[in-house]
Amino acid sequence: MRRGFSFVGAGLLLLGLGVASPAGADDTAESASAAPANWADTIKISSYLEAGITANPYYSTGLNFGHLFTDKSNALLLNQISLIAERPIDSSSKDFDFGFRFQFMAGTDARYTHFIGELDRVGDSRVQLDIVEANLQAHLPVLTDGGIDIKAGQFVTLEGAEVIDPRGNFFYSHSYIFNFGVPLKHTGILTTTHVNPNLDVILGITSGVNTTLGGGDNNDRPAFHGGFALNNLFDGKVSALISTHIGPEIPEGTPGVDPNGDMRYLNDATITWKVSDALTSITDLNLIRDDGFNAWGYGAAQYLIYQFNDLLSVGGRAEIWRDANAFFVGAFPGNTDFLNAQVGKPATIIGGGKTTYLALTLGLNIKPHVPKAIGGFVIRPEIRYDRSLTGTHPFGSANNTRPDQLTLGLDFVLPFTIWPFGG
């Protein structure tokens, strides 16, 4: 996705980097103040820091099974420190518009978010480096009244109710769907056609799940990524995103399968309902299938979030997710085990068996009054209970010794606005 999209780059130069014509001598101050901003003046640079700890009374020094980003029990984690430079496009514009997004991250979360072949072997410590996104964007007012948006490069997936950026999530820990049922990132090109105010059609081609190009792909075939979004339903209270990613994802060299022919289907539907000004419901439905290993995974997560005021919100998440063939859910104790598993190298993987997982999470978002430059600062305590519903024992002090697990999580997210200063 990052390579060779010269038509977008040319647009950036033509529309944004040229010097605006000077105002005439008789122009008034009011007309000058009403002039549109230069393209470069709309660039935003920001950063955020996330750190937290997850206490597990059943496991004093090891893993929280079923977690990825919060997998280390009773240990303080620097999950993410991120730098973002972006110029968002205006998808409602009647004119051509061009932009970009670049996000760099360091932290313990990078163990699970690497693009294969990109910063994934620069170190094997718990804190690693990652490029989350690097893409060019364009809004083209063609074909429909709403036009078409194009994103080319490296970008996060369409799928799921949760995202890599912690500012987009209510809870510190992630769902089974996010950890094991959806992709995280892609390299390719994605188009969004705004058919009408209620329907967007999304079509794209990628190199696969968490892959780049050439040596950064674990096989030789592309994949399809797309779906459709339903917007502004029922007086603007309901929206839905139905998406899929279809392509081969098994690493080359894996015996007994066809890495370039056996498909993996990752399907997700997220429905958001603004029940009232204070109460929001989010339903996440997930179904995945791997042909090469004849493996199925499926489940649902229900979120309810109630905002009392600007300072305090309370949320609950209830999830049931089935790993029908003991293929998708696992724990990765080493700092490079997850990456090695993706590319077919030797890795230590702790499995949970053929299990149906229940996870119940209750949490708070506490947002103290802070200066504008760090607006969005949030503290997120949570309590979570995981249990096997099928008689297996995936949890416990040595793993595979208990049917359940209790964790207490606490993190904070501290954002910074770098440019425009004070904005």
C-alpha positions as semicolon CSV with decimal commas, in nm:
position;residue;x (nm);y (nm);z (nm)
1;M;0,000;0,000;0,000
2;R;0,276;0,240;0,048
3;R;0,434;0,210;-0,285
4;G;0,385;0,394;-0,614
5;F;0,054;0,577;-0,583
6;S;0,182;0,870;-0,784
7;F;-0,160;0,997;-0,892
8;V;-0,244;1,078;-0,531
9;G;0,096;1,231;-0,468
10;A;0,055;1,448;-0,776
11;G;-0,280;1,564;-0,646
12;L;-0,123;1,656;-0,315
13;L;0,132;1,870;-0,492
14;L;-0,120;2,035;-0,722
15;L;-0,386;2,109;-0,462
16;G;-0,198;2,154;-0,142
17;L;0,161;2,253;-0,183
18;G;0,126;2,538;-0,428
19;V;0,151;2,894;-0,294
20;A;-0,181;3,077;-0,277
21;S;-0,215;3,389;-0,490
22;P;-0,160;3,709;-0,291
23;A;-0,465;3,912;-0,208
24;G;-0,532;4,222;-0,414
25;A;-0,449;4,562;-0,272
26;D;-0,813;4,653;-0,235
27;D;-0,921;4,326;-0,063
28;T;-1,078;4,385;0,276
29;A;-0,971;4,217;0,601
30;E;-1,302;4,033;0,609
31;S;-1,254;3,872;0,268
32;A;-0,898;3,774;0,362
33;S;-1,018;3,611;0,684
34;A;-1,284;3,421;0,488
35;A;-1,032;3,275;0,242
36;P;-0,994;2,895;0,263
37;A;-0,696;2,765;0,453
38;N;-0,395;2,638;0,263
39;W;-0,380;2,260;0,237
40;A;-0,067;2,246;0,453
41;D;-0,241;2,447;0,726
42;T;-0,492;2,166;0,777
43;I;-0,226;1,908;0,869
44;K;-0,257;1,775;1,225
45;I;0,020;1,626;1,437
46;S;-0,068;1,452;1,761
47;S;0,054;1,190;2,005
48;Y;-0,078;0,974;2,286
49;L;0,059;0,756;2,563
50;E;-0,115;0,448;2,702
51;A;0,011;0,249;3,000
52;G;-0,162;0,005;3,234
53;I;-0,157;-0,306;3,448
54;T;-0,379;-0,615;3,468
55;A;-0,387;-0,801;3,800
56;N;-0,471;-1,170;3,794
57;P;-0,508;-1,336;4,136
58;Y;-0,496;-1,680;3,970
59;Y;-0,162;-1,620;3,797
60;S;0,108;-1,421;3,972
61;T;0,384;-1,404;3,712
62;G;0,256;-1,516;3,374
63;L;-0,013;-1,480;3,113
64;N;-0,375;-1,372;3,112
65;F;-0,507;-1,635;2,873
66;G;-0,755;-1,504;2,616
67;H;-0,590;-1,160;2,622
68;L;-0,329;-1,030;2,380
69;F;-0,256;-0,661;2,440
70;T;-0,315;-0,712;2,814
71;D;-0,164;-1,060;2,829
72;K;0,110;-1,001;3,090
73;S;-0,036;-1,046;3,438
74;N;0,065;-0,828;3,735
75;A;0,313;-0,628;3,527
76;L;0,309;-0,260;3,433
77;L;0,296;-0,225;3,054
78;L;0,382;0,067;2,830
79;N;0,119;-0,039;2,580
80;Q;0,158;0,239;2,327
81;I;0,328;0,569;2,268
82;S;0,225;0,692;1,928
83;L;0,297;0,979;1,690
84;I;0,038;1,065;1,425
85;A;0,065;1,304;1,130
86;E;-0,246;1,337;0,919
87;R;-0,450;1,552;0,690
88;P;-0,804;1,405;0,695
89;I;-1,009;1,431;0,378
90;D;-1,356;1,586;0,376
91;S;-1,579;1,304;0,250
92;S;-1,876;1,540;0,221
93;S;-1,695;1,786;-0,007
94;K;-1,827;1,864;-0,354
95;D;-1,467;1,926;-0,466
96;F;-1,160;1,705;-0,496
97;D;-0,981;1,665;-0,166
98;F;-0,655;1,490;-0,079
99;G;-0,497;1,382;0,246
100;F;-0,284;1,126;0,426
101;R;-0,230;0,949;0,757
102;F;0,092;0,823;0,912
103;Q;0,103;0,662;1,256
104;F;0,416;0,531;1,428
105;M;0,397;0,337;1,754
106;A;0,633;0,200;2,018
107;G;0,514;-0,020;2,302
108;T;0,425;-0,370;2,416
109;D;0,119;-0,378;2,188
110;A;0,350;-0,380;1,885
111;R;0,422;-0,749;1,955
112;Y;0,079;-0,814;1,801
113;T;0,037;-0,537;1,543
114;H;0,341;-0,574;1,317
115;F;0,318;-0,568;0,944
116;I;0,512;-0,878;0,842
117;G;0,851;-0,772;0,707
118;E;0,838;-0,422;0,853
119;L;1,013;-0,336;1,182
120;D;0,929;-0,687;1,301
121;R;1,289;-0,802;1,356
122;V;1,452;-0,485;1,491
123;G;1,440;-0,625;1,846
124;D;1,291;-0,898;2,059
125;S;1,222;-0,706;2,381
126;R;0,873;-0,662;2,520
127;V;0,859;-0,302;2,390
128;Q;0,876;-0,304;2,011
129;L;0,825;-0,064;1,717
130;D;0,550;-0,058;1,458
131;I;0,405;0,149;1,177
132;V;0,030;0,132;1,232
133;E;-0,074;0,324;0,921
134;A;0,090;0,495;0,624
135;N;-0,151;0,587;0,348
136;L;-0,260;0,848;0,098
137;Q;-0,627;0,942;0,068
138;A;-0,844;1,112;-0,190
139;H;-1,206;1,223;-0,214
140;L;-1,331;1,228;-0,572
141;P;-1,670;1,395;-0,644
142;V;-1,759;1,150;-0,923
143;L;-2,021;0,885;-1,009
144;T;-2,258;0,965;-0,720
145;D;-2,367;1,278;-0,536
146;G;-2,153;1,168;-0,241
147;G;-1,851;1,076;-0,451
148;I;-1,581;0,817;-0,389
149;D;-1,309;0,802;-0,125
150;I;-0,983;0,619;-0,199
151;K;-0,726;0,500;0,054
152;A;-0,398;0,355;-0,073
153;G;-0,108;0,230;0,134
154;Q;-0,121;0,069;0,477
155;F;-0,434;0,102;0,687
156;V;-0,627;-0,059;0,972
157;T;-0,903;-0,306;0,898
158;L;-1,270;-0,225;0,853
159;E;-1,376;-0,507;1,083
160;G;-1,483;-0,515;1,444
161;A;-1,615;-0,288;1,717
162;E;-1,268;-0,227;1,864
163;V;-0,951;-0,072;1,720
164;I;-0,574;-0,057;1,779
165;D;-0,585;0,309;1,888
166;P;-0,698;0,296;2,254
167;R;-0,881;0,627;2,218
168;G;-1,140;0,443;2,007
169;N;-1,220;0,181;2,273
170;F;-1,410;0,197;2,601
171;F;-1,223;-0,089;2,773
172;Y;-0,856;-0,156;2,840
173;S;-0,877;-0,528;2,758
174;H;-0,995;-0,646;2,419
175;S;-1,267;-0,887;2,313
176;Y;-1,203;-1,235;2,176
177;I;-1,339;-1,104;1,847
178;F;-1,075;-0,831;1,828
179;N;-0,792;-1,060;1,940
180;F;-0,876;-1,368;1,732
181;G;-1,171;-1,306;1,499
182;V;-1,074;-1,009;1,280
183;P;-0,763;-0,887;1,097
184;L;-0,579;-0,584;1,234
185;K;-0,409;-0,418;0,935
186;H;-0,372;-0,440;0,559
187;T;-0,159;-0,321;0,268
188;G;-0,351;-0,238;-0,048
189;I;-0,615;-0,004;-0,182
190;L;-0,968;0,058;-0,054
191;T;-1,251;0,251;-0,217
192;T;-1,566;0,379;-0,047
193;T;-1,853;0,481;-0,275
194;H;-2,110;0,704;-0,105
195;V;-2,414;0,574;-0,292
196;N;-2,658;0,787;-0,093
197;P;-2,681;0,930;0,260
198;N;-2,779;0,584;0,392
199;L;-2,544;0,353;0,200
200;D;-2,169;0,326;0,143
201;V;-2,020;0,043;-0,063
202;I;-1,660;-0,048;0,022
203;L;-1,437;-0,248;-0,214
204;G;-1,066;-0,318;-0,190
205;I;-0,775;-0,549;-0,257
206;T;-0,502;-0,625;-0,004
207;S;-0,193;-0,841;0,031
208;G;-0,356;-1,021;0,327
209;V;-0,379;-0,998;0,705
210;N;-0,101;-0,792;0,869
211;T;0,111;-0,827;0,553
212;T;0,307;-0,594;0,328
213;L;0,436;-0,664;-0,022
214;G;0,699;-0,899;-0,162
215;G;0,890;-1,057;0,125
216;G;0,642;-0,903;0,368
217;D;0,367;-1,141;0,257
218;N;0,346;-1,497;0,390
219;N;0,211;-1,628;0,057
220;D;0,177;-1,516;-0,304
221;R;-0,192;-1,434;-0,340
222;P;-0,394;-1,115;-0,283
223;A;-0,715;-1,091;-0,081
224;F;-1,048;-0,910;-0,103
225;H;-1,155;-0,664;0,166
226;G;-1,485;-0,480;0,162
227;G;-1,847;-0,457;0,266
228;F;-2,111;-0,193;0,310
229;A;-2,210;0,063;0,568
230;L;-2,565;0,162;0,654
231;N;-2,580;0,515;0,793
232;N;-2,833;0,746;0,959
233;L;-3,104;0,484;0,999
234;F;-3,407;0,542;1,223
235;D;-3,365;0,919;1,250
236;G;-2,987;0,888;1,271
237;K;-2,988;0,660;1,577
238;V;-2,868;0,338;1,409
239;S;-2,571;0,255;1,188
240;A;-2,417;-0,074;1,076
241;L;-2,096;-0,190;0,910
242;I;-2,092;-0,534;0,750
243;S;-1,748;-0,635;0,626
244;T;-1,540;-0,930;0,510
245;H;-1,182;-1,021;0,429
246;I;-1,130;-1,322;0,202
247;G;-0,795;-1,465;0,097
248;P;-0,527;-1,725;0,173
249;E;-0,346;-1,660;0,503
250;I;-0,154;-1,982;0,576
251;P;0,225;-1,936;0,555
252;E;0,407;-2,099;0,266
253;G;0,578;-2,422;0,365
254;T;0,298;-2,533;0,598
255;P;0,256;-2,908;0,537
256;G;-0,076;-3,059;0,434
257;V;-0,237;-2,739;0,304
258;D;-0,231;-2,513;-0,002
259;P;-0,102;-2,175;0,124
260;N;-0,206;-1,999;-0,197
261;G;-0,537;-2,175;-0,246
262;D;-0,694;-2,247;0,090
263;M;-0,904;-1,946;0,185
264;R;-0,962;-1,780;0,519
265;Y;-1,291;-1,593;0,556
266;L;-1,313;-1,326;0,826
267;N;-1,663;-1,178;0,850
268;D;-1,794;-0,918;1,092
269;A;-2,101;-0,703;1,147
270;T;-2,106;-0,411;1,391
271;I;-2,437;-0,240;1,473
272;T;-2,441;0,082;1,675
273;W;-2,765;0,210;1,831
274;K;-2,783;0,545;2,005
275;V;-3,064;0,448;2,242
276;S;-3,067;0,791;2,404
277;D;-2,836;1,086;2,450
278;A;-2,671;0,901;2,738
279;L;-2,699;0,532;2,639
280;T;-2,524;0,362;2,345
281;S;-2,556;-0,002;2,241
282;I;-2,297;-0,174;2,018
283;T;-2,345;-0,529;1,888
284;D;-2,051;-0,710;1,725
285;L;-2,121;-1,035;1,534
286;N;-1,832;-1,248;1,406
287;L;-1,788;-1,557;1,187
288;I;-1,454;-1,688;1,058
289;R;-1,345;-1,995;0,864
290;D;-1,010;-2,141;0,753
291;D;-1,038;-2,393;0,470
292;G;-0,687;-2,531;0,506
293;F;-0,739;-2,648;0,865
294;N;-1,119;-2,694;0,841
295;A;-1,152;-2,456;1,136
296;W;-1,447;-2,240;1,247
297;G;-1,475;-1,955;1,494
298;Y;-1,784;-1,750;1,573
299;G;-1,951;-1,544;1,840
300;A;-2,102;-1,216;1,951
301;A;-2,017;-0,930;2,183
302;Q;-2,270;-0,686;2,326
303;Y;-2,163;-0,347;2,464
304;L;-2,372;-0,102;2,666
305;I;-2,222;0,236;2,754
306;Y;-2,393;0,498;2,970
307;Q;-2,250;0,851;2,999
308;F;-2,349;1,019;3,324
309;N;-2,170;1,346;3,241
310;D;-1,850;1,477;3,084
311;L;-1,645;1,323;3,364
312;L;-1,785;0,971;3,404
313;S;-1,918;0,688;3,189
314;V;-1,987;0,325;3,279
315;G;-1,979;0,037;3,034
316;G;-2,042;-0,335;3,017
317;R;-1,935;-0,593;2,760
318;A;-2,071;-0,949;2,741
319;E;-1,920;-1,187;2,488
320;I;-1,949;-1,549;2,384
321;W;-1,698;-1,678;2,127
322;R;-1,653;-2,034;2,003
323;D;-1,318;-2,177;1,887
324;A;-1,474;-2,490;1,744
325;N;-1,153;-2,661;1,631
326;A;-0,894;-2,531;1,880
327;F;-0,730;-2,330;1,601
328;F;-0,777;-1,957;1,661
329;V;-0,741;-1,879;2,034
330;G;-0,398;-1,898;2,194
331;A;-0,142;-1,735;2,420
332;F;0,207;-1,639;2,308
333;P;0,452;-1,619;2,601
334;G;0,758;-1,506;2,403
335;N;0,791;-1,157;2,263
336;T;0,818;-1,284;1,904
337;D;0,599;-1,595;1,925
338;F;0,293;-1,431;1,765
339;L;0,500;-1,299;1,474
340;N;0,675;-1,632;1,425
341;A;0,342;-1,812;1,418
342;Q;0,218;-1,578;1,144
343;V;0,512;-1,651;0,915
344;G;0,538;-2,022;0,989
345;K;0,852;-2,016;1,206
346;P;0,887;-2,215;1,530
347;A;0,685;-2,054;1,810
348;T;0,557;-2,136;2,156
349;I;0,178;-2,132;2,149
350;I;-0,045;-2,223;2,443
351;G;-0,381;-2,341;2,313
352;G;-0,717;-2,344;2,486
353;G;-0,872;-2,650;2,324
354;K;-1,211;-2,673;2,157
355;T;-1,373;-2,415;2,378
356;T;-1,666;-2,178;2,396
357;Y;-1,548;-1,871;2,587
358;L;-1,761;-1,639;2,800
359;A;-1,617;-1,299;2,893
360;L;-1,797;-1,042;3,110
361;T;-1,637;-0,699;3,154
362;L;-1,749;-0,399;3,359
363;G;-1,557;-0,072;3,342
364;L;-1,547;0,302;3,394
365;N;-1,414;0,589;3,186
366;I;-1,305;0,875;3,410
367;K;-1,217;1,197;3,228
368;P;-1,081;1,466;3,462
369;H;-1,079;1,831;3,359
370;V;-0,743;1,892;3,190
371;P;-0,582;2,160;2,969
372;K;-0,699;2,168;2,609
373;A;-0,367;2,038;2,476
374;I;-0,427;1,704;2,653
375;G;-0,802;1,694;2,604
376;G;-0,931;1,338;2,601
377;F;-0,722;1,217;2,895
378;V;-0,901;0,913;3,037
379;I;-0,851;0,664;3,321
380;R;-1,008;0,322;3,260
381;P;-1,051;0,075;3,549
382;E;-1,222;-0,255;3,469
383;I;-1,306;-0,594;3,615
384;R;-1,331;-0,894;3,381
385;Y;-1,437;-1,255;3,425
386;D;-1,355;-1,522;3,164
387;R;-1,491;-1,877;3,172
388;S;-1,498;-2,188;2,957
389;L;-1,853;-2,306;2,890
390;T;-1,746;-2,643;2,749
391;G;-1,560;-2,816;3,033
392;T;-1,208;-2,721;2,918
393;H;-0,944;-2,560;3,142
394;P;-0,759;-2,294;2,937
395;F;-0,683;-2,063;3,232
396;G;-0,479;-2,087;3,552
397;S;-0,132;-2,047;3,702
398;A;0,030;-2,282;3,451
399;N;-0,249;-2,245;3,194
400;N;-0,481;-2,537;3,118
401;T;-0,550;-2,582;3,491
402;R;-0,864;-2,374;3,556
403;P;-1,200;-2,326;3,381
404;D;-1,215;-1,955;3,469
405;Q;-1,013;-1,639;3,525
406;L;-1,066;-1,306;3,704
407;T;-0,864;-0,998;3,604
408;L;-0,858;-0,641;3,730
409;G;-0,734;-0,390;3,476
410;L;-0,638;-0,025;3,502
411;D;-0,484;0,197;3,237
412;F;-0,474;0,560;3,129
413;V;-0,461;0,723;2,787
414;L;-0,290;1,062;2,770
415;P;-0,323;1,242;2,434
416;F;-0,116;1,540;2,320
417;T;-0,192;1,793;2,049
418;I;0,134;1,896;1,885
419;W;0,009;2,090;1,581
420;P;-0,178;2,312;1,542
421;F;-0,045;2,429;1,879
422;G;-0,327;2,470;2,126
423;G;-0,570;2,320;1,875
